[in-house]
Amino acid sequence: MRVLFTFTGGRGHLEPLLPLAEAARAAGHTVAFGGRGSILPVARELGFDAYPTESEGKPPQRLPLQPVDPEREARDFRHGFVVRARERVAGLEELCADWRPDVVVGEETHVGALIAAERLELPFASLVVLAAGTLGPRELVAEPLNEVRAEHGLPPDPEASMLSRQLVLAPLPPSYRDPAFPLPPATTYFRPVDVVPADPDGAATVYFTLGTVFNLESGDLFTRVLAGLAELDVDVVATVGPALDPAELGPLPDNVRVERFLPHPEVLPRCSAVVSHGGSGSVLGALAHGLPQVLIPMGADQPLNAARCAELGLARVLDPVAATPADVRDAVAAVLDEPGCRAEAERLRAEFDALPGADAAVAELERLR
């Protein structure tokens, strides 16, 4: 079977597809990726064929830190992932014509891939990348979605059901999903990777990240968070992303180490807690290791994840604009010391562990052919 994995946007939209692609390759299937050219080297480094299917858009640039505004993020999602899907259909159709997949797997925000697959009558699976809930409810996306569908010769879909019409794959614990944003009953939940057990004898370590996109619009947030973390009796490991130079942060205390990037499997097994922006990849990585969290959401799906983690009792949430170093210090100390916080994180980890592996999701893909 030939399986084409597709994504739009940045690295956070590609990485959730990688464990499933590796499982499909291990099962003997031929696998390729399509997406933004600047992100595809991540897939190529793992030995996958990868093809650009959309324009790059503006290069990453630094932006000022803004207050959290869910309405702004919803508008941005509507425009960036639904309205602009019209620009992404042709690239996917060209790749499908050349590469001839039997099944297309797209991360859930790639509406252009959904439309291309429907037009070409190819089986399609959607992979959930917005863990707690969607930024595209029907009332927000139905109108522009149907406009794009009409432009490509497809009939109306007033319920926006195309977003979950075929197979939905969810690499997350079912109880983590906010009940206000239910996934279809037939959703296949799976554990994307096997987690390396934590080192019980290791020193307490706190991991801090703002991901690979919002780190460029974080203002002085890195400085404030690291100043608070440095006051704790823990080791601190932070990543600033490929576009930032750790040297910009100046001299750091001996207990703080800053890198551009570290793979989760390398750092999370050594951690006692995670401080992050609340992106789905960072949150799910922490959950897979049973780690309590301090979340500082700035945009996209981060406020949804922060609210869900706080509701479940496994995280403290701080405001990115107002948080002081003392706020960060106190919030991290609290999640490290509260047994209930760690117990809830461990409960989600156990639920994650009990899920079938990515090979079960591959078996579902095989049934689509």
C-alpha positions, -999 to +999 in steps of 0.1 A: +000+000+000+012+035-008+004+060+019+009+098+015+011+118+047+003+155+043+005+186+065+002+223+062+020+249+084+050+243+105+069+215+124+041+211+149+018+199+122+043+175+107+057+158+138+024+141+150+024+123+116+059+108+120+052+079+144+023+067+122+045+070+091+073+050+108+048+023+118+034+022+083+069+018+069+077-009+094+045-028+083+059-029+047+040+000+032+055+027+009+054+061+025+059+097+014+052+132+027+039+163+012+039+197+028+058+229+032+093+226+017+112+243+046+098+217+070+103+186+049+139+180+058+127+168+092+110+139+073+139+134+049+163+130+078+142+100+089+146+084+054+112+094+040+106+107+005+091+142+008+077+166-017+068+203-014+031+209-021+026+246-011+043+279-012+064+290+017+047+323+025+065+349+046+097+338+063+096+336+101+099+370+118+099+383+153+067+398+165+058+415+198+042+395+226+005+400+225-022+393+251-042+361+246-072+367+223-092+335+215-114+354+190-083+365+171-070+330+170-103+317+157-103+343+129-067+334+121-076+297+119-106+304+097-085+324+072-052+304+074-065+269+073-099+271+057-100+301+034-064+295+022-071+258+016-081+269-019-044+276-025-033+242-014-055+218-034-036+220-066-003+211-051-018+180-034-036+169-066-003+172-086+016+151-061-012+125-060-011+123-098+026+117-098+030+096-067-003+077-069-012+069-033-037+044-022-045+063+010-040+099+020-034+108+057-036+145+066-033+163+099-067+177+107-061+213+098-051+205+062-084+212+046-068+214+011-057+177+014-093+167+023-107+184-007-080+170-030-086+135-018-124+138-022-120+152-057-097+123-066-119+097-048-090+086-026-095+072+009-086+097+035-077+096+072-075+127+094-050+128+123-059+150+153-032+176+161-054+199+182-055+178+213-080+194+237-104+208+211-108+223+177-103+259+165-127+252+137-162+245+149-189+241+123-204+275+129-170+291+122-158+271+092-189+259+073-194+290+052-158+294+039-154+256+037-184+254+013-171+283-007-138+265-013-156+232-020-178+250-046-147+265-063-134+229-067-166+214-080-177+197-048-213+198-034-221+217-002-213+203+031-234+224+055-224+204+086-187+206+077-188+168+081-159+163+057-136+172+085-144+138+102-162+119+074-137+091+070-112+077+095-102+099+124-070+090+143-062+105+177-028+101+193-040+111+228-057+097+259-095+098+253-102+115+287-079+144+279-102+156+251-125+185+263-161+171+263-172+203+246-153+192+215-161+155+211-144+134+185-165+110+164-175+078+182-155+057+158-123+076+164-092+053+167-071+064+197-035+052+198-002+056+216+022+072+191+055+061+207+067+038+235+078+060+264+112+055+280+108+051+318+120+080+339+152+077+359+140+075+395+175+084+408+181+114+386+182+150+398+150+170+396+149+186+361+124+211+347+120+214+309+110+248+294+100+253+258+079+278+238+077+255+207+090+264+172+066+292+162+055+312+192+090+315+205+094+342+178+067+363+193+075+359+230+090+392+238+110+389+271+091+358+282+122+336+280+141+359+303+113+361+328+107+324+329+143+314+332+148+340+359+120+323+379+132+288+373+168+297+383+156+304+418+145+268+423+167+240+435+163+220+402+182+216+370+166+235+341+168+225+304+153+250+279+150+251+241+145+283+222+140+270+186+162+270+156+157+307+148+169+321+181+204+321+195+207+309+231+235+335+235+209+363+234+198+353+269+232+363+282+250+346+311+229+320+329+231+304+363+249+270+366+216+251+369+203+264+336+211+249+302+197+264+270+197+247+235+181+254+202+163+220+200+162+187+219+140+157+210+114+149+236+127+113+241+160+128+250+149+153+276+114+143+290+125+110+307+148+130+329+122+156+339+100+162+369+078+190+354+074+208+321+069+246+315+056+254+281+034+275+258+007+247+259+011+236+223-004+201+217+029+184+210+045+198+242+014+190+263+010+154+250+047+148+254+045+158+291+013+137+295+030+106+280+056+109+307+032+116+336+046+151+342+028+180+358+029+212+339+030+250+341+014+264+309+018+299+295-005+300+265+000+326+238-023+316+209-035+289+185-048+259+204-027+267+235-055+284+255-077+253+249-049+229+262-042+252+292-078+253+302-082+215+299-050+208+318-061+232+346-096+216+346-081+182+350-059+194+378-025+186+363-013+221+355-010+257+367-017+284+341+001+318+338-006+349+317+023+354+292+022+392+295+017+396+333+037+366+347+067+376+368+097+355+376+082+350+411+049+338+395+069+312+375+089+301+405+059+297+427+038+279+400+065+254+393+072+248+430+035+242+434+032+215+407+063+198+419+050+197+455+013+189+450+006+152+451-028+156+434-012+173+404+013+146+398-013+119+405-035+133+377-006+135+353+002+099+362-034+089+355-032+103+320+001+086+315-014+053+324-043+059+301-018+067+273+001+035+281-030+014+279-037+025+243-027+003+214+004+014+195+007+031+161+005-003+144-032-005+154-038+028+135-019+014+105-043-016+106-072+009+103-055+026+073-052-008+056-090-012+059-095+020+039-079+007+008 
